[in-house]
């Protein structure tokens, strides 16, 4: 067959179209692979963020508990200081009156 044969030209054109279509398909597959890798990375990051959220929630609960305990201790100290202050005032008042 010579290059002047119409079938040869049609075959060459079809071959080029097929090659271009395969190149496009390979490019699409590569893009899809990159999207999947990015998606997997996002899924892993989401899992890590969820673990961190859970850890922070536990830490926050512990801090809130310590804060409540410290507030209760502060309230107890205030009550004791008020009683001691009252007692000192009474002693001083009685001491001044007895003189």
C-alpha angles and dihedrals in degrees: 000000000000129000088251092066111112091220091056092055091047090049091050091049091049090047091052091047090049091049091049091048091051090049090051090048092050090049091049091049090050091050090049090049090052091048090051092049091050090047092051089049091051091049090052091047091050091052090051091048090051091051091048091048090053092047091049091049090054091047091048091051090051091049091049090051092050090047091053090049091050091048090051091049090048091051090050091050090050091052092048092047091050091050091047091047091050091049092049091049090050092049092047092046092049091045092052092046093050093055 
